[in-house]
Amino acid sequence: MAKEILLLMALEAEMGADNIATIAERCDVCFIGMGKLNAFEATMKALASGEYRYVINVGTCGSFGHPFGSTLYPSSAWQGDVYIDPEGLFFTPAEQLNTGMEGCSIVSSDSFIGDDTPLRQRELLAPYDCMDMEAYAVVRAVRLHSSLHGVDEPTIYLAKIVSDGCDGTVGDWESRITSLRPTVRAAAEDIIDKIEKLQP
């Protein structure tokens, strides 16, 4: 029977090959690369290969306020970069989800947020729970695909595990990610378990 769940991740390294092999028994898995454009294009291609009722984007993120290893389930996704300034010409409203933690927000930018990020940008990002490089693009791609093809929009879930404090320590990502892989897998399995309980 065709799988109804599509799991999207930026990189295989975020969960590890062994964990992914186990997860892939319950859903289709696609690696979408880093950055908004890569994520958007890969999501559109993945959606064209099946009829999915659920799309899960799981991976790592940075956060100013949540400690390393925290699992967050955003309910709103914002586009970062020049699009996050509410006073700016290109400000873009959030994509709201009917899943996730109430009030939990994620901002997707095309660069890592670190101690070298301009102060004004850090100030604009400070109110948000976490930052990544893909979530907003995934949500937009899912919604565009549904609109173009006249099909029901899949239920979208976001799960993000904090890997750094947006403080310039992202260079340690490769060493940190190994310890986070069980948490990334657990977050994905938690959502899949909830979905399966919804089935008649």
SULCORQUI-V937405 format. One record per backbone hydrogen bond with DSSP energy under -0.5 kcal/mol. CO is the residue of the C=O (numbers start at 1). NH is the residue of the N-H. E is the energy in kcal/mol with one decimal. If there is no record, write none. Layout:
{{CO & NH & E} {CO & NH & E}}
This chain:
{{4 & 53 & -1.9} {4 & 54 & -2.0} {5 & 7 & -0.5} {5 & 28 & -2.5} {6 & 8 & -0.6} {6 & 56 & -3.0} {7 & 30 & -2.6} {8 & 58 & -2.0} {9 & 32 & -2.8} {9 & 33 & -0.5} {10 & 33 & -1.8} {11 & 14 & -1.3} {12 & 15 & -1.5} {12 & 16 & -3.0} {16 & 20 & -2.3} {17 & 21 & -2.2} {18 & 22 & -1.4} {19 & 23 & -2.4} {20 & 24 & -2.8} {22 & 25 & -1.3} {23 & 26 & -2.4} {23 & 27 & -0.9} {28 & 7 & -3.4} {30 & 9 & -2.3} {30 & 32 & -0.6} {35 & 39 & -2.3} {36 & 40 & -2.6} {37 & 41 & -2.5} {38 & 42 & -2.5} {39 & 43 & -2.2} {40 & 44 & -2.2} {41 & 45 & -2.1} {42 & 46 & -2.4} {43 & 47 & -2.5} {44 & 48 & -1.2} {46 & 49 & -1.4} {47 & 50 & -1.0} {50 & 52 & -0.8} {53 & 155 & -2.7} {54 & 6 & -2.4} {55 & 157 & -2.7} {56 & 8 & -3.6} {56 & 58 & -0.6} {57 & 159 & -2.6} {59 & 161 & -2.5} {61 & 163 & -3.4} {61 & 164 & -0.9} {62 & 131 & -2.6} {67 & 70 & -2.0} {70 & 72 & -0.6} {70 & 162 & -2.3} {72 & 160 & -3.0} {73 & 101 & -4.1} {75 & 97 & -3.0} {76 & 106 & -2.0} {77 & 95 & -3.1} {78 & 80 & -0.5} {78 & 108 & -2.6} {80 & 83 & -1.9} {81 & 84 & -1.2} {83 & 92 & -2.3} {84 & 86 & -0.7} {85 & 88 & -2.0} {88 & 91 & -1.0} {94 & 96 & -0.7} {95 & 77 & -2.5} {101 & 104 & -2.3} {104 & 75 & -2.8} {104 & 76 & -1.3} {105 & 130 & -1.4} {106 & 78 & -2.9} {107 & 109 & -0.6} {107 & 132 & -2.3} {108 & 80 & -3.5} {112 & 114 & -0.7} {114 & 117 & -1.6} {118 & 122 & -2.1} {119 & 123 & -2.4} {120 & 124 & -1.9} {121 & 125 & -1.8} {122 & 126 & -1.4} {125 & 128 & -2.0} {130 & 107 & -2.0} {131 & 62 & -2.8} {132 & 109 & -2.4} {134 & 138 & -2.1} {135 & 139 & -2.3} {136 & 140 & -2.3} {137 & 141 & -2.4} {138 & 142 & -2.5} {139 & 143 & -2.2} {140 & 144 & -2.4} {141 & 145 & -2.7} {142 & 146 & -2.0} {143 & 147 & -1.9} {144 & 148 & -2.9} {145 & 149 & -2.0} {146 & 150 & -0.8} {146 & 151 & -1.7} {155 & 55 & -2.7} {157 & 57 & -2.7} {159 & 59 & -1.7} {160 & 72 & -3.2} {161 & 61 & -2.0} {162 & 69 & -3.0} {164 & 63 & -1.8} {168 & 171 & -0.6} {169 & 172 & -2.3} {170 & 173 & -2.2} {172 & 175 & -0.6} {172 & 176 & -2.2} {173 & 177 & -2.8} {174 & 178 & -0.7} {175 & 179 & -0.5} {176 & 179 & -0.9} {176 & 180 & -1.0} {177 & 181 & -1.2} {180 & 183 & -0.7} {180 & 184 & -2.3} {181 & 185 & -2.6} {182 & 186 & -2.4} {183 & 187 & -2.2} {184 & 188 & -1.9} {185 & 189 & -2.8} {186 & 190 & -2.3} {187 & 191 & -1.6} {188 & 192 & -2.4} {189 & 193 & -2.8} {190 & 194 & -1.8} {191 & 195 & -2.5} {192 & 196 & -2.7} {193 & 197 & -1.6} {194 & 198 & -0.8} {195 & 198 & -1.0} {195 & 199 & -0.6} {196 & 199 & -0.7}}
